[in-house]
Amino acid sequence: MPIKAALLTGASLLFLSGCVASSGKNITLEQGPPVQTVSTPYNTLVQCIAGQNVMTGTWAVGEITDATGKIATDLEGTGRFVSQGAGDMVQTILRDAGAEKTVNRRDPRLSIMEVKWGILKPDNFMPMDYYISGSINTLDFIPGAAAEVTIAGIGPRYRQHRALVGLDLHLTDARTTEVIGAVNISKQIFADEAGFGIGRFFGSTLVDVDFSAGNREPLQLSLRSMLQFGLYSLLKQTHPSLAEECEQIVDAIEGVEETTAASGDQPVLKQKT
C-alpha cells in the first residue's frame, strides 16, 4: 500500500506541475542545440562535382513529387512521411554542385505577376538548358527482427525496424525535351530499440518499471543524401569522366555501396551487410 500511495503522489505532482506551467505567466523556454546546417556524407561528393566544372549552361528543377501515397496519422495530426520539399533540396544541391547558372522554376508566380503588371518583359527571362524532375515513389515498411526474454518478470528486449525509400530522377535537355539521364535510387532507413523491464509484486501491488532507448536514422536527411547521390549518378551518364575523379568518395562512405541492377546500368544505393 505505501508503494501505491507513492505512485499516486508522483502522478499528482506531475499533474500539478502541468497546471502551473499553463498559468497566465510565460514559462522559461528551454535552450536547445544551436541552429546549424547539417551535412550529409555526400556533401563532399557534391563539392567534388563542383570542382570538375561539368555543369555548364542554365539549370532548373521541375516537379519532384511525393508519389508514395503514404500518410502518417497520430495523436498530433495527419501528415506525410516524406518531405514535400525535395525539389527545393535539389535546387540547393545544384548551386552547391557548381551549376553555371540556376533559374528558379519552382515558383514562377511572382515573375508572371510582374509580366501581367507590365513591370517585367518575358524577353528578359533566361531559358533553361537542362532541368531535373522525378518522384519519390517507394516507401515500404519492412518487418525487422525482435527478441525478448523474461524470467520472473525481469528481462531485456530488442526490436529492429526498417523502411525502404526509393526515387526516380530524370535529366532533360530543355531545348529538345530529350531525357538524357535517368536513375533509380533506393535506400533502407534503419531504426532499433532496446529496453529492460522489471515487473514485481509487492504484496498485492504490481510495480512495473521499464527502461528503453532507441536510435532512428533521420528520413528527410537521408532523402537529401539520396538526391545528392542522384545528381552525381545523372551527371555520370553525360560526363563519364566524372567517375574517375569522384567515385572514390562514394566508395569511402561508410555503410553504402554502388551496385549495378540486373536490368541495366542503373546505380542503386543500398546498405552494406
PyMOL commands that set and color helices and strands:
alter all, ss='L'
color gray80, all
select helices_A, chain A and resi 2-21+43-52+86-96+109-117+122-124+219-238+242-252
alter helices_A, ss='H'
color red, helices_A
select strands_A, chain A and resi 58-66+71-74+77-80+101-102+130-142+146-148+154-173+178-202+205-216+256-260+267-271
alter strands_A, ss='S'
color yellow, strands_A
deselect
rebuild
show_as cartoon
